Amino acid sequence: IPKHCFDRSITRSMLYVIRDIFILLLIGYLATKFVGFEISLLAIPFWIFYACVQGTIGFGVFVLGHECGHGAFSDYQLLNDIVGYVLHSVLLVPYFSWQRSHSVHHSKNNHLLDN
């Protein structure tokens, strides 16, 4: 893997956050604008498709928050924690408890004697 792939950029990282949140909001807006909240058999396939698309984009937001928990979002831990907290809050995932349990998971993962 080329060395430049490991260089952290706050600008690039924040552009990913802005892009993903914008897509989430845009898709939600378009869905409610053009389909609305009507209950009909015709709307069910659309809402299933919508849930799959929003879930995929939402997972991208989670991945950005996940990288904040690992300290890979930026060189500044405070910025990592603020962005991670906000992104996880959008998804209703508690950031700091997740960060702690995930850290324990990584410290014990694949250890045969240390469970």
C-alpha positions in Angstrom: 0.0 0.0 0.0 1.5 3.4 -1.0 2.6 5.6 1.9 0.3 8.5 0.9 -2.7 6.2 1.6 -1.8 6.5 5.3 -1.7 10.3 5.4 -4.6 11.8 7.3 -6.3 14.9 6.0 -9.0 16.7 8.0 -10.3 18.3 4.8 -10.7 15.0 3.0 -12.2 13.4 6.1 -14.7 16.2 6.7 -15.7 16.1 3.0 -16.6 12.4 3.4 -18.8 13.3 6.4 -20.5 16.1 4.5 -21.0 14.0 1.5 -22.5 11.1 3.4 -24.8 13.2 5.6 -25.9 15.2 2.5 -26.8 11.9 0.7 -28.7 10.6 3.7 -30.8 13.9 3.9 -31.3 14.1 0.1 -32.6 10.5 -0.2 -34.9 11.0 2.8 -36.2 14.3 1.3 -36.8 12.8 -2.1 -38.6 9.7 -0.7 -41.0 11.8 1.4 -41.5 14.4 -1.5 -42.3 11.9 -4.2 -43.8 9.0 -2.3 -44.9 10.5 0.9 -46.1 8.5 3.8 -49.1 6.9 2.1 -49.9 3.3 3.0 -50.5 1.3 -0.1 -49.3 -1.9 -1.7 -47.7 0.1 -4.5 -45.5 1.9 -2.0 -44.2 -1.2 -0.2 -41.5 -2.2 -2.8 -40.3 1.4 -2.9 -40.0 1.6 0.9 -38.1 -1.7 1.0 -35.7 -0.3 -1.7 -35.4 2.9 0.3 -34.5 1.1 3.5 -31.8 -0.8 1.7 -30.3 2.3 0.2 -30.5 4.4 3.4 -29.1 1.4 5.4 -26.1 1.3 3.0 -25.4 5.0 3.3 -26.0 4.9 7.1 -23.4 2.1 7.3 -21.0 4.5 5.5 -21.7 7.0 8.3 -21.0 4.3 10.9 -17.7 3.5 9.2 -16.6 7.1 9.4 -17.5 7.1 13.1 -15.7 3.8 13.5 -12.6 5.3 12.1 -12.9 8.2 14.6 -13.0 5.6 17.4 -9.7 4.1 16.1 -8.1 7.6 15.8 -7.8 7.2 12.0 -10.1 10.2 11.1 -7.6 12.9 12.0 -4.4 13.4 13.9 -6.3 15.1 16.7 -8.0 12.9 19.3 -10.5 15.6 20.3 -11.6 16.1 16.7 -11.9 12.3 16.4 -14.1 12.1 19.5 -16.3 15.1 18.5 -17.0 13.8 15.0 -17.3 10.2 16.2 -19.8 11.2 18.9 -21.9 13.3 16.4 -21.9 10.6 13.8 -22.8 7.8 16.2 -25.5 10.0 17.8 -27.1 10.4 14.3 -27.3 6.6 14.2 -28.4 6.3 17.8 -25.2 4.4 18.7 -23.5 5.4 22.0 -20.0 6.4 20.9 -17.9 6.3 24.0 -19.2 3.0 25.3 -18.9 1.5 21.8 -15.3 2.9 21.6 -14.4 1.2 24.9 -15.9 -2.1 24.1 -14.5 -2.1 20.6 -11.0 -1.3 22.0 -11.3 -4.3 24.3 -12.5 -6.4 21.3 -9.3 -5.5 19.4 -7.1 -6.1 22.3 -8.4 -9.7 22.8 -9.3 -10.6 19.2 -7.6 -13.9 17.9 -5.8 -14.5 21.2 -6.0 -18.2 22.0 -5.1 -17.9 25.7 -6.3 -14.4 26.6 -10.1 -14.3 26.3 
